[in-house]
Amino acid sequence: MFSLSRLLSLSLIAAASFLPPSFGAPTTAEEPRAGVLINADFETGDIAGWRNWRTKFAKVTDQAQSGKHALVLGPGRARACQELKIRPNSRYRLSAWVKTDSGAEQVELVASDFGGPKVSVASALTEYTKVSVEFTSAYVTDTLLITIWHPFGTGMGYADSLELEYLGEALPPVVQEFVTPVVPEQKSEGGVAQLPPEDMKWFLDAKFGLFVHWGVYSSVDKGNEWVMHNKRHTPEGYRKLAEDPNTGFTAAKFNAAEWAELAKSAGMKYAVLTTRHHDGYALFDSKHPNSWNSVQHLGRDLIKEYTDAVRASGLRVGLYYSPMSWRYQGYYNVEGNKMNPNVWGYTAQDWHKENARVMKEEVYEQVTALLSKYGKIEYMFWDGAWLGQTVNPELEDRFWDTGRYQDRNGEWLIDERYVERDPANNQALGIMGLVRKHQPHMIVNKRFSWVGDVDVDEGSAASTGDIRVATMEKCMSVQKGGWGHVPGAKVFSFEEVAVYLSDAVVRNINLLLNVGPDREGVIPQNQQDVLRQTGRWLEKVGSAIYHTRGGPWQPLHGEYGFTYSGNNIYCHVYESYRDKPKGTFTTQSIGAKSVSKVVDLYSGKELPWRKNADNTVTVEQVDYAQTPYVTILQITLTEDVYAN
């Protein structure tokens, strides 16, 4: 799609180029009870075993901690990853020897995808130092992703002699009391504060939204939204393909009202459409002379059609916008003195800094148009502020001016035609200044070099870990592979989507589920079917999703999680719950509170229950066969969950 995870795999992203994960050898009763790391000391002289698709800018070096070889990462953002089998329900210690070129760098050792919160440890020391983390795999999880990470800097990071040590079986779960709700701190950056809780409430209540990746890429080389980059199409060649009247992007069957109806039938509460992706094609009327847009091409403002229809349907209106554009060579050389690596083989030219300034200017014209000409916009999904496809926060801040004001002494001042000024002080408004002027209550994510109101988790990996304090949204595609239209793509089943949604909401995370319409604007039928089936399920269990918050207890990955609202606690019980064969479910402690009744939410059937000596509640006669993917029980207390 568009994420940093996608950015880090650019060299491996072309069709059929994904490498299979590197698994350790299967564990048997005779082997040590720990995962088997491949090439843990890099003595093969290469990165065999670490060639996971996520690996980027990694190779071997002779600067070893022991033996002849070690791993070296960099310069810039780099990592090496290995996935392996481990024992479920077990404790482990992961360690490595790491060092950096200078104290301005760091190397991070990360353990993730084991069913619990990601854990990591970092060092910036220039001499080899041993670092380690401990973690416990979930009862139902037998995989681990190990990442050695160099997050930034022009120098290098090094790692050697990794070890994964089995520490024994996991301790039994401890009975939890109610967690204490935490109101997230309202942060400020660039002279602009995050929105207050009253403006965030609709988003936290909504839980489920429709994401749509649609643009000219939907018609080119199987519709991958990164196709211009992956196939190295020049801007001219790409435009010719995209505008071919027979095979290109036509939007001939696009009906925004039908899209809105589908989202509503799926139980979604808001929708987000890509107004412009990284290829620079805008689905709206842009007046910048460099713009390439649907009004020029098709005589249609597709964003106006979309915003009018979504708003009329009662859904909240969201937009996606990418400030980066592959149409500009200067994107890879914004300072004019260093050309970042790129697939087109561009080399540094004197005119690149000015070219980058014009790219920024087009962004300001288009963002101003989106904020001022399409009525109330309630959510903006920014994406792609990194320059030259390299994350450099300091440069991004200087270049984009995403705070309240533009730097009046900046190096990339835009033409006055595209400037809006604050009447109080005549200063030119920056990106968030424009947002707060035109859409003062609009929620934005953090992917435009500003702190953001919403953090983003991308991809189809399961949501794990504890209840989130900061507002979070998970985005994933309903089709398996790709965000733009992929002809004949398989899709996640309704049951899988239900679990993804449940996994998210028990952690206070929204789910933004993507569809990929074809070049004419038709959403594939198998994607529609999954969405409508999800809606039918939500008609019965929606009270456990909408207007709830995660809690009052922490979830246990793969087994259960909880949401609550008022005096109701909703228990989301998953297929791998360890006591499922008993036909019962036991909660955590409700303390001195009392239960009035328990209901299977899907069937509406009231169930017998008992309060135990440790203040847990055991529900009996649970029919797990009815909805085996996730069974939701509603426990009604005699008072509000957090009543004093």
N, C-alpha and C positions, 0 to 999 in steps of 0.2 A: 504494500500500500504506500506508505509515506513515512514510516517511523524511523527512529534511529536504528532499531534492529534491522530494518530493511536497508538503511544506509550502510550499515556495517557489513552487509553481505553482497555489495554491488558486484564484485568481481565474479560471484558465483550464481548470480540471479537469473541468468538466461534460461530459457525453457530447457528442461531435461538436464540442467547442470547441477541440480541439488545433489549433494553427496549424502549417502545414508549415514545415520548416526553411528559412532564407533562404540559398540557395546563391549564390555568386558566379558570374559568367559563365564559360562553359567556356573553358579555355585552349587556344589554337591556337598553331601554330608562329610566327605573326607577333606574338603578344602577349608581354608580359613573362612570364618564367617564375616567376610568383608568383600566389597566389590573389588574386582581386579582391574587396576589401572593399566592401560596400555602405554608403553613408552613414558613412564613416569619420570625418568631421568634423562630423556632425550638422547640416550646413547646410541640410538639408531642413526644419528647424524641428520635426521630430518624430523618433520612433525607428524610422523605416522601415529595414528590414534587420535590426533588432535585436529583432523581435517573435517570436523563437523562444519555444516554449512554456515554456522555463525562465525567461524574463525576468519580473522581479517588482519593483514599486516603482521604476520607471525612467521618466524623462521628460527633456525638454530644458530648458535654462536659458540665460539671456543672459550668465552668468559664463564666458565663453569664453577659451580660451588664444589662439586666433586666430579670425578671422571673427566671426560674430554668435552662434553657438550652441555649446553643449557638452552633455554628458550629466550629469545629476544623479541620484544614487542615495540612497535613504533616505527617512525615518529608519528605523533598525533594519536588519534583514537584507534586502539588496536586491542585484539583479544584472541585467545585460543580457548576452544571449548572441547569437552569430551563428555559424552553421555554413557553411563554404564549401569549395570544391574546391581542393586543392593538388596539387602533383606528388609522387608516391611517391619514396622513396629520395633525398630532397633536404634540404638545410639551409636554415633560415629564421631570420630575426630579426623578432620582433614587438615593437612599441614603442607607447607612448601617453604623453600628458601628463596627469598626475593631480594632484589636491590634495584637501584635506579642510577641514571647518569648524574643526577643532581637532586638536591632537595626540593627543587621546583616540580619534580615529577612524582608520581606514585605508582605502585603496583598493588592491585587489589586481588585477593583470593576470594572467590564467591562459590557458595554451595546453594543450589536452588532446585526446584522441581521435585522435591522429595516429599511434598505434601504439607510442609510447614512454611513459616515465614522465611524468606531468603535471608541467609546469614553471610557476613563478609568481614574481612579484616584487611587493612591496608598498611603499607609502609612506604616512606619516602627516603629511607636511609640509603646511603651510597655503598655500604658494605653489606654483603649477604647476611640476612637476618631471618631467623625462622619465625613464621607466623602460622597460626592455626585457628580453626573454628570448630565448634562442636554443634551437632544438630541431631534431631530425632526424626526418623522417617515415619510417615503415617502408617496406620494399621493396614491400609489398602494400597500402599504405594511401594513399588520395587525399582524405581529409577532415580537417578541422581544426575544433575547437570553440573559439571565443574567448569568454572570460567576463571581464567587468568586474564586480568583486565588492566590495560594502560589507558586511563580515561582521557588524558590530555597531555600537552607539552610537546616541544620540538625535539626532545631527547628520547631516550630509550628506557624501557623497563625490562627486567630479567627475572626468570624463575627457573628453579631446578629442584630436583629430588623431592617430588610430591609423594605423599603417603596418605592412604585412607585406612584408618584403624577402626576396627569393630570394637565397641565398648560394652556390648551386652544388649539384652532385650530392653525395650522401653519400659519405664515404670508405668503402673496402672494409672489411668486418668484420675486426677484429683477432683472431687466434687467442688464445683464453683458456686460462689455467691454471685449476686447480681453485680455486673460491672458498673462502674460509675460513668455515666454519660459525660463526654467531654465536648465542650463547645470549641471548635477550632479557632485559633488566634486569627484575627483579621489583619493581614499583612499589607504593607505598602511598598511600592517600588516605583521609581521614576516619577514620583510626585502624585501617584494614583493609588488609592486603596482598593483592596478587594471588596466585592459587594457585601453588604450586611446580610445577616441571616434571613431577614424577611424577603429579600430578593432571591435568595437561594432556595427558598422553601418549595416552590413549584417543581424545581429540578429534583430535589431529594424525594419528593412525593411521586414523581412520574415513573421512575425506575426503568422504563423500557422505551427505546426509541428506534426509529428506522433511519439507517444510514444508506445513502445511495451514491455509488460511484458511477458517474455517467459523463461521457465527454467524447471527443473525437477518437480517443484511444479505443472506445468500444467497437470501432469498425476496423481497426488495424491489427493484423497479426495476432488474432485470437483475443484481442481486447485487453491485454495486460496494461494497466495504467502506467507502467514504467516502460512501455514498448519503445517509445522514442529513444530512450536512453539505452535500453538493452540491445536493440537492433542497430544502434548508432545512426539513426536516421538524421539527416541534416534538417534544419528547419524548413527549407524549401521542399525537400523530398517528402518529408512527413506531411506537410500541408497538402501536397498534391495527392497523396494517398488518402488523407482524411476527407478531402473535398471531392473525391471521385463520385460523380452522381449515381453510379451503378453499385459501387461497393463501399462507399464512404459513409460518413455520418450524416444521416438525413433527418432524424427525429420525426419521421413521417407518421408514426403511430403513437407518438407521445401524447398521453392524456393525463395531465396532472391530477385531475379529480379522481381518476382510477387509482393512481398511486396513493392518494390520501385515503381513499376508501379501503385499500388493502392494509395500510398501516393501522387504521382504526379497527378493522376486523381482526388484526393480529393482537389487539390490546395495547398497541403502542400509544404513547401520549405526546410524542414530539417527533419531528423528522428533520434530517440534515442532508442537504444535497451539495455535491461538489460544484461550486460556482466556477472554479478554475483549479486545475491540477498543475503538476510541475511542467507539463508541456506548454503552458501559457495560454491555452484556448479558453476564452471566457464564454459562459452560457448567458451573458447579459450584455446590455448596451454600454460599451465602454467608448469614451470619446478621445482617449489618448491616441496620438497618430501611429504609435507602434502596435496598437491593440489588434489582436486576431480574435474575432468573436462571432457569436451566432447571428447577430443582427446583420453584420456584413455578409455572412456566409449563407444564412437561411432566411433572412428577413424576419426572424422571430427572436423575441426576448424570452428565452426559456425560463429564466429565473422569475420574471414577472408572472408567467403562467403558473409556475410552481408555488410562489409565495401567495398568490391570490387563492389558489385552490386549497392549499394547506390551511391557511387562515380561515377560509370559509367552512372547512370541515370541523373546526374546533380544536385542531392539533396546534401545539406550539411550533413556531417557525424557527428552524435552525438552518444555518449556512456553513459550508466548508470553504475556506480560501487558502490557497498556497501562494505565499509571496515569492518563492523562488521560481525561476523560469529558465528552462534549457534553451530558449530562443536567444539568449544573450551570452556571448562568449565571456563578457565581463563578469558574469556570475562566478566564474572560476578564478578571477583575478581582480577583485574589487579594489585593492590598493594599488594596482598597476605595477607591482614590482615582484610578484610571486604567483606564477600560474599553478593552481592546484592540479593534481592528476585528474584526467578526464578521458572518457572513452573516445572522444573525437580527435584526440591528438593536438588540441589547441596549444600553441606556444604563446608566451607573453608578448603583448603588443602595446605600443604607447597609448592607443585609444581605448584600452580595456577599462580604465578607471572611469572615463566618461560614459562608456557603454553601461557600466554598472550603475552609475548615477541615473541614467535614463530608465533602467530596470526599476530602480527604487521609485522614480517619478511615476511610472505606470502603475505601480502598486498603490501609491497614494491616491491617484485619480480613481482607481477602481474601488478601493476600500471606501473612499468617500461616497462613491455612487451607491455601493451596496448598503451603506449605513443610512443614506438620506433619501433614496428614491423608491424603496420597496416596502414602506410601511414599517410596522413594529417587528423587529427581529429579536427573538428572545435568547438565541444561543449562537455563538460563533465558534466553530471548530477550526482554529488556525492550524497550519501545518507547513513545515518546510522553511523555517527562518534561517537554518544553517547555510552558510555561504561556501560555495565550492564543494558542497557535500561533505564539509568538515565542521565539526562542532567547535566553535570558538566564541564563547559568551561575550568576551570583551569586545571583539570585533563586531559581533552581531549588534550589541548595544550601540556602538558608535555609528554603525552603518544605518540601521533601520530607524533609530529614534523612536522606540516603541513606548516611551513614557508619555507624560502629559505634553511636553514641548519638544520640538526639534532643537538641536544644538545650533544656535545662531552662528557659531564659528566652525560648524562641521565641514567635513571634506566633500560631502555629497549633497549639497544644497539643491533642492528641487526648484523648478521654475515657479515663479510667483503665480502663474495660472492655476497651479494645482495646490496652492497653499490656502489653508483656512487659519485665521488668526483669532486669538483670544481678545475680545474687545476691551477687556480690563487692562491688558498690558501690551497688546499688539504682538505678542509672541506667536510664532508659527506652531500650530498644534501638531503633536506627534500622533502615533497610531492610537494610543489609549486616550489621548486628548480628544481625538475625533470620535472614538467610541462613546466617551462620557458626554460629549456634546449632542450627538445625534441619537444615541441609544443608551441613555443613562442607566437603564436597568438590565441591559443585555449581559448575559453570562458569557465569559470567554475562557478557553482553555489556556494552558501554559506554553503552547508551542509557537510563540512569536516573541521570544526573548523578553517576556514579562512574566511576573510571578503567576498570573492567571487565577481564575476562580475555581478551576477544575483541573485535576491531574488526570493523565490518560494512561491506561494499561491496554496495550494492543496485542491482538493475536488470540489464537484458539487454545492456548494453555489454560488449564483450569485456574480459577481464582482460588488462592490459598491464603493462609495466614489469618491474622486477627481482624477484628472490626476496624475499619479505617476511620481515622479522625478527620483528616483532610477530605474534602469532597473528591470523589473518584468516579471515573467512567471507564468501563471496559468496552472496547470496540473490537468486533470480529466479523468475519464474513460468513454468511450462511452457506456459501458455496465452498467446497474444499479446494483451496488454492486460488489465490488472486482475488482482487477487489473489483476490478472492472470486469466486463462481460467475458466469460470464457465459454464458448459454445460446448454444450454437452457436459458441463461440469457436474460432478456429483455434489450432493448437499448433505449437510448435517441433518440427522433425523429430528423430528419434533421432540422426541424424548431427550436427545442430546441438548437441544436448545433449552428445554425446560430445566435441565440440570444446570446449564450455564447461567441461566437467569436466576435460579434459586441460589446457586453458589455465590453469585454477585450480591444479591440483595441482603443475604445474611451477614455480609461484610460491609454494608452501606455503600455498595458500588452499583451504579447504573449499568445497564447493558444496552449498547448501541449496536444493533444488528444490521449488517450490510447486505444489500442486494445489488446485482449487476445487470441492469437492463442492456438490451442489445442496441445496435446502432440506430434502430428505428424508435426506440423508447419502450420496448416490450420487456417486462420482467419475466424471465423463464418460468414456465408453469410449475416445475418442481420446487422452485423457491417460493412461489406463491402458496403452494399447498402446505409447506412447512409453516409459513406464517399464519395461515388461516387455522391450522390445527392448533397452533400455540394459542391463538385467540379463543378457541373453544375451550381449551383447558383453563385459561385465565378467567373465563366467565364463571367457573366454579371455584377457583382458588385465589382469585384476584385480591381478596381482602388480606391475604398473607403477603402480598407483594406491594401494592400501592399504598401510599401514605403510612408506610411502616418505617421503622429504623432497625438496624441490626442490633441484636441483643435480646434479652438482657444478659445472655451468657455468650462466651466466645465459641465459635464453631470448631468442630473437629473434622478435618478434611476427609472427604469420602464417606463420612458416617452421619453427621448431622450438623445443623446450624439452626439459628433462631431469628425471628423477627418479632416485633411487638408494636402494638398500637393501643392506646387507652388501657383497658383492663384485660386485653387479650395477648397471649403469647402463642406464636405460631411455631411449631416444631417441624422443621424440614428434615425428613429422615431419608437417607440415600440407600442405594441398593447394597452397599457393602457394610452397613451397620452391623456390628459384631453380634448383637443380641437379636437380630432379626428372626432367626429360626424359632425363637421363643414366642413370637407373636405379641411381644410387648415392646414398650418404649419407656425408658426411665429418664426423666429430666435431671437438671442440676437443682440445687437448693432454691426453694422459693422463700426460705426463711419463715417468718411468722405468718405469712400471707395464707389465705384460704382459697380453695378452688370451688367454683360453683358447678362447672360442668366441663366435659371434654368431648369434642366432636371431631370425627373424620371429615375434613373440610370438603373433600371431593364428593363424597356420597351424602353428607349431611347426617350421618348416623352418629348418635350419641354412644359413647364408649364408657365402660366401667374403669374406675381408677382408684388408687389408694395413695395416701400420703405416708411416706416412710419415716423411720426414726431420725434419719439424717436430713429431713425436710425436702428430699427429692420426691417426685411424683411418678409413680409407675402406672402407665396406661395399658390396659389389657384388651385382648380380642382385636388387635390391630390387623386389618386386612392388607398385608403388604403386596398381595398379588394383584390388587386392583390397579394401582399405578406404581409398579415396582421401581421405576426410575427415580421418583421422589414422592414420598407419602407425607402429606401435610396434616398435622393435628392441631386443632385450635383449643388451647386451654384458657378458659375464661375464669379470671379471678374475681373475688368479691369487691375489689377496689383496683384503681389504676396501678399498673406495674410499678411505677416510681412514686406512688403516693406515700407521704410520710406516715 
